[in-house]
Amino acid sequence: MLSDGYISVASHRLNQIMKVLTVVMAIFVLLSFLAGIYGMNFENMPELHSQSGYFILLGFMLAIVVVLLTIFYRKKWL
């Protein structure tokens, strides 16, 4: 009986840790994808020839992080 309670508490704690790891993974996978695309040496990417292309990409990456954190916060994952 006591061991069942302990296993239940340990399982709940593991689920909480897995939620946090899922949130971190979801954010960094998208950011890594964008960094991988823009890390390639292509000549035909119009953003590369723009004066503010770098800052637009950083702003877009920041917006992705904010949106994902908001979604996860509203789902009560954080």
N, CA, C and O of each residue as an XYZ file, in Angstrom:
312
protein
N       0.821     -1.184      0.000
C       0.000      0.000      0.000
C       0.870      1.254      0.000
O       0.639      2.175     -0.784
N       1.856      1.287      0.866
C       2.742      2.437      0.935
C       3.610      2.542     -0.314
O       3.902      3.642     -0.784
N       4.018      1.399     -0.846
C       4.838      1.426     -2.060
C       4.025      1.920     -3.262
O       4.580      2.579     -4.141
N       2.738      1.619     -3.318
C       1.888      2.124     -4.399
C       1.810      3.650     -4.363
O       1.835      4.294     -5.411
N       1.717      4.218     -3.193
C       1.685      5.670     -3.048
C       2.995      6.298     -3.494
O       3.007      7.330     -4.164
N       4.097      5.664     -3.114
C       5.406      6.179     -3.509
C       5.575      6.134     -5.023
O       6.066      7.092     -5.621
N       5.176      5.041     -5.641
C       5.282      4.907     -7.095
C       4.398      5.939     -7.783
O       4.788      6.492     -8.811
N       3.234      6.204     -7.245
C       2.335      7.207     -7.818
C       2.935      8.606     -7.745
O       2.848      9.365     -8.710
N       3.539      8.955     -6.617
C       4.173     10.268     -6.466
C       5.372     10.388     -7.398
O       5.565     11.432     -8.021
N       6.169      9.352     -7.501
C       7.329      9.369     -8.386
C       6.891      9.492     -9.851
O       7.535     10.191    -10.634
N       5.817      8.826    -10.213
C       5.304      8.901    -11.577
C       4.784     10.300    -11.886
O       4.989     10.808    -12.988
N       4.122     10.915    -10.936
C       3.625     12.278    -11.134
C       4.784     13.254    -11.318
O       4.729     14.134    -12.177
N       5.814     13.100    -10.525
C       6.996     13.973    -10.645
C       7.669     13.784    -12.007
O       8.104     14.755    -12.626
N       7.753     12.556    -12.463
C       8.340     12.278    -13.778
C       7.512     12.923    -14.884
O       8.068     13.449    -15.849
N       6.195     12.885    -14.751
C       5.334     13.521    -15.742
C       5.552     15.031    -15.780
O       5.534     15.626    -16.857
N       5.753     15.651    -14.640
C       6.011     17.091    -14.594
C       7.338     17.421    -15.284
O       7.429     18.394    -16.033
N       8.344     16.620    -15.033
C       9.651     16.834    -15.672
C       9.543     16.651    -17.183
O      10.142     17.412    -17.942
N       8.788     15.654    -17.623
C       8.622     15.413    -19.054
C       7.886     16.566    -19.732
O       8.183     16.887    -20.883
N       6.939     17.192    -19.046
C       6.250     18.354    -19.604
C       7.231     19.491    -19.857
O       7.211     20.106    -20.923
N       8.080     19.768    -18.888
C       9.053     20.855    -19.034
C      10.033     20.542    -20.163
O      10.358     21.424    -20.958
N      10.500     19.322    -20.243
C      11.419     18.938    -21.321
C      10.753     19.028    -22.687
O      11.405     19.380    -23.670
N       9.469     18.715    -22.762
C       8.731     18.829    -24.016
C       8.628     20.277    -24.449
O       8.782     20.580    -25.633
N       8.369     21.178    -23.514
C       8.284     22.600    -23.828
C       9.632     23.104    -24.351
O       9.684     23.795    -25.369
N      10.696     22.769    -23.671
C      12.031     23.209    -24.085
C      12.373     22.640    -25.459
O      12.921     23.347    -26.305
N      12.057     21.382    -25.683
C      12.353     20.744    -26.961
C      11.549     21.387    -28.083
O      12.092     21.619    -29.163
N      10.275     21.682    -27.861
C       9.437     22.275    -28.898
C       9.973     23.642    -29.312
O       9.957     23.984    -30.495
N      10.440     24.412    -28.359
C      10.971     25.741    -28.664
C      12.286     25.635    -29.421
O      12.464     26.301    -30.441
N      13.199     24.818    -28.944
C      14.525     24.770    -29.555
C      14.545     24.050    -30.891
O      15.421     24.323    -31.712
N      13.611     23.141    -31.140
C      13.566     22.483    -32.449
C      13.208     23.501    -33.528
O      13.821     23.513    -34.596
N      12.222     24.353    -33.259
C      11.855     25.366    -34.245
C      12.979     26.372    -34.468
O      13.256     26.752    -35.606
N      13.620     26.801    -33.397
C      14.712     27.760    -33.550
C      15.900     27.141    -34.276
O      16.553     27.811    -35.076
N      16.185     25.882    -34.007
C      17.282     25.193    -34.702
C      16.973     25.020    -36.188
O      17.868     25.100    -37.030
N      15.706     24.785    -36.500
C      15.303     24.665    -37.898
C      15.551     25.973    -38.644
O      16.105     25.969    -39.743
N      15.147     27.077    -38.051
C      15.380     28.377    -38.693
C      16.866     28.679    -38.819
O      17.311     29.173    -39.855
N      17.629     28.392    -37.792
C      19.068     28.631    -37.848
C      19.717     27.747    -38.912
O      20.652     28.181    -39.585
N      19.242     26.531    -39.071
C      19.775     25.637    -40.096
C      19.484     26.120    -41.492
O      20.340     26.036    -42.373
N      18.284     26.627    -41.708
C      17.922     27.149    -43.033
C      18.797     28.352    -43.382
O      19.347     28.428    -44.480
N      18.921     29.285    -42.449
C      19.686     30.492    -42.742
C      21.200     30.278    -42.624
O      21.979     31.170    -42.960
N      21.609     29.121    -42.157
C      23.023     28.812    -42.099
C      23.558     28.265    -43.410
O      24.768     28.127    -43.585
N      22.646     27.950    -44.339
C      23.066     27.431    -45.638
C      23.551     28.566    -46.526
O      23.110     29.707    -46.393
N      24.449     28.243    -47.418
C      25.024     29.256    -48.309
C      24.271     29.304    -49.632
O      24.722     28.747    -50.633
N      23.125     29.969    -49.629
C      22.352     30.153    -50.852
C      22.479     31.598    -51.305
O      22.583     32.506    -50.481
N      22.471     31.806    -52.600
C      22.532     33.153    -53.154
C      21.143     33.748    -53.344
O      21.006     34.970    -53.391
N      20.116     32.920    -53.455
C      18.790     33.390    -53.845
C      17.856     33.668    -52.669
O      16.640     33.706    -52.855
N      18.378     33.857    -51.504
C      17.530     34.174    -50.355
C      17.434     35.698    -50.248
O      18.426     36.356    -49.935
N      16.250     36.265    -50.504
C      16.146     37.728    -50.529
C      16.426     38.379    -49.181
O      16.844     39.536    -49.134
N      16.206     37.666    -48.097
C      16.451     38.242    -46.774
C      17.936     38.500    -46.527
O      18.295     39.350    -45.713
N      18.789     37.770    -47.226
C      20.223     37.921    -47.016
C      20.752     39.241    -47.574
O      21.761     39.757    -47.093
N      20.088     39.781    -48.571
C      20.543     41.022    -49.196
C      19.862     42.248    -48.600
O      20.128     43.371    -49.030
N      18.996     42.050    -47.627
C      18.300     43.162    -46.978
C      19.149     43.693    -45.826
O      19.845     42.928    -45.159
N      19.090     44.995    -45.598
C      19.848     45.604    -44.502
C      19.360     45.098    -43.149
O      20.161     44.908    -42.233
N      18.059     44.880    -43.017
C      17.503     44.503    -41.710
C      17.075     43.038    -41.662
O      16.305     42.653    -40.783
N      17.559     42.222    -42.586
C      17.169     40.809    -42.627
C      17.542     40.055    -41.359
O      16.784     39.207    -40.888
N      18.706     40.365    -40.812
C      19.170     39.698    -39.586
C      18.244     40.009    -38.415
O      17.887     39.122    -37.639
N      17.863     41.269    -38.298
C      17.006     41.671    -37.185
C      15.567     41.174    -37.370
O      14.869     40.893    -36.396
N      15.135     41.071    -38.622
C      13.813     40.506    -38.883
C      13.779     39.047    -38.458
O      12.810     38.608    -37.838
N      14.818     38.292    -38.779
C      14.883     36.886    -38.388
C      14.939     36.745    -36.866
O      14.260     35.886    -36.302
N      15.734     37.571    -36.203
C      15.788     37.513    -34.739
C      14.437     37.853    -34.119
O      14.019     37.226    -33.146
N      13.760     38.845    -34.683
C      12.429     39.199    -34.198
C      11.432     38.077    -34.410
O      10.594     37.811    -33.547
N      11.520     37.416    -35.561
C      10.637     36.286    -35.842
C      10.897     35.133    -34.874
O       9.959     34.496    -34.396
N      12.165     34.870    -34.589
C      12.508     33.808    -33.639
C      12.010     34.151    -32.233
O      11.516     33.277    -31.520
N      12.136     35.402    -31.841
C      11.629     35.833    -30.537
C      10.108     35.712    -30.482
O       9.551     35.311    -29.460
N       9.440     36.056    -31.578
C       7.979     35.931    -31.623
C       7.549     34.473    -31.480
O       6.561     34.180    -30.806
N       8.283     33.562    -32.108
C       7.969     32.130    -31.980
C       8.080     31.695    -30.520
O       7.212     30.984    -30.014
N       9.135     32.117    -29.851
C       9.332     31.743    -28.448
C       8.194     32.287    -27.591
O       7.659     31.571    -26.744
N       7.822     33.543    -27.804
C       6.764     34.155    -26.999
C       5.428     33.455    -27.243
O       4.688     33.185    -26.297
N       5.118     33.162    -28.497
C       3.855     32.495    -28.814
C       3.812     31.102    -28.197
O       2.803     30.722    -27.603
N       4.888     30.341    -28.329
C       4.902     28.990    -27.760
C       4.811     29.016    -26.236
O       4.099     28.204    -25.644
N       5.525     29.941    -25.599
C       5.434     30.040    -24.142
C       4.031     30.429    -23.702
O       3.540     29.937    -22.686
N       3.381     31.309    -24.460
C       2.003     31.696    -24.140
C       1.054     30.511    -24.277
O       0.194     30.295    -23.424
N       1.213     29.748    -25.348
C       0.362     28.569    -25.548
C       0.556     27.570    -24.419
O      -0.420     27.061    -23.868
N       1.799     27.284    -24.070
C       2.056     26.305    -23.016
C       1.601     26.815    -21.653
O       1.169     26.030    -20.809
N       1.697     28.112    -21.438
C       1.238     28.678    -20.164
C      -0.287     28.579    -20.050
O      -0.813     28.270    -18.980
N      -0.989     28.841    -21.149
C      -2.462     28.756    -21.125
C      -2.954     27.320    -20.975
O      -4.033     27.081    -20.432
N      -2.163     26.369    -21.456
C      -2.525     24.955    -21.276
C      -2.110     24.442    -19.896
O      -2.328     23.280    -19.554
N      -1.507     25.341    -19.115
C      -1.035     25.040    -17.761
C       0.053     23.978    -17.756
O       0.113     23.126    -16.870
N       0.917     24.050    -18.775
C       2.091     23.189    -18.798
C       3.258     23.850    -18.097
O       4.241     23.186    -17.768
N       3.166     25.140    -17.865
C       4.231     25.865    -17.169
C       3.708     26.436    -15.881
O       4.452     27.084    -15.146
